[in-house]
């Protein structure tokens, strides 16, 4: 991860990156058109006693549809109630999911699956499948054969088949075969049907340790991306086997920045529905559907404003070192290492599971504390990015500050470090602000040279 730097004459510190590629939405209405919000039906009981009242409650909030589990005959009957309630209605059944267990009778499960396919066809819904194995080994060929057969049957019915990656921590008696979106890619490629797709579930990607690299994941599954889901979560809810209370929360809760999912979706041009995940939220306040809906579109509006805001200054700098890239990267690639090489940063501390840092600036450099959140980190590519989320007693002239850093090897004992940024200016001229930014980056370059030359 990474850190920050400081400036030349005014207290400064703060680099920031957010390489977003956000298509223009224009207005709140277009945001809602591009990303209609649906919801899982896990907590629908509090919305009403029957399908009609539940759907009416969701529609009154603004939701465009729902998804539900269809693994049992009872759940399939619930779908029929929903379908009756939304006949000739724009409210949609986006999908139903079925948990398929290898190790149990596949023929019986396939017969049920055919009933589900017929039911979903009535609503133009997609079929999600979660693939698991109980108490035994499963051959890859068995999974491919199942997916190929299901793809042919759904394709014939005009229903899309979507793999639902489901992290479950490798439970020995109930193992998920595909736990993250990237793990689904080889299966889709081998099936070679054209009717097999992949979902991107924020909660499961966080659990699988991918919450910091959603842009990369979305880019890899772009040709097959369908029905992403969003929720609130904690940054450090990774590989948490004890439960999902921190991995799935209302969108208004948790310290993980859930906008990262929408940024990733925009970066690949996705424009379909997004589903609000509500597993385990029965103990939450009864209005969590309302508050999450409001928060979802607030996030979209904020991203649009950030995207359309013209930056006053764009700064590009680089520095060549007669040092091995590995040595430079080892020094700078920790989110808590700035004090190790920047003279104006005497102290920093981590929070939120290491994703947020509080950087103290020396009095000589202006003083104050800069709070930053790591936006992206790629150890293999030697890149990282971060953004300022709060300034405490700091007279920095930057607003909407974004920065990105990349280290490239140019030889066995040489490398080139790039430190770039873009920002708006407040409280200084554009020229002064640019000078401050360049002074910050130069302070990094000087510190790296000083520390590594001494070794």
Buried (B, 14 or more C-beta within 10 A) or exposed (E): BBBBBBBBEBBBBBBBBBEBEBBEBEEEEBBBEBBBBBBBBBBBEBBBEEBBEBBBBBBEBBBBBBBBBBBEEEBBEBBEBBBEBBEEEEBBBBBBBBBBBBBEEBEEBBEBBBEBBEBBBEBEBBBBBBBBBBEEEBEEEBBBEBBBBBBBBBBEBEBBBBBBBBBBBEEEEBBBBBBBBBBBBEBBEBBEBEBBBBBBBBBBBBBBEBBBBBBBBBEBBEEBBBBBBBBBBBBBBBEBEEEBEBBBBBBBBBBBBBBBBBBBBBBBEBEBBBBBBBBBBEEBEEEBBBBBBBBBBBBBBEBBEBBEEEBBBEBEBEBEBEBBBEBBBEBBBBBBBBBBBBBBBBEBEBEBBBBBBBBBBBEEBBBBBBBBBBBBBBEEEBBBBBBBEEBEEBBBBBBBBBBBBBBBBEEEEBBBBBBBBBBBBEEBEEEBBBBBBBBBBBBBBBBBBEBBEEE
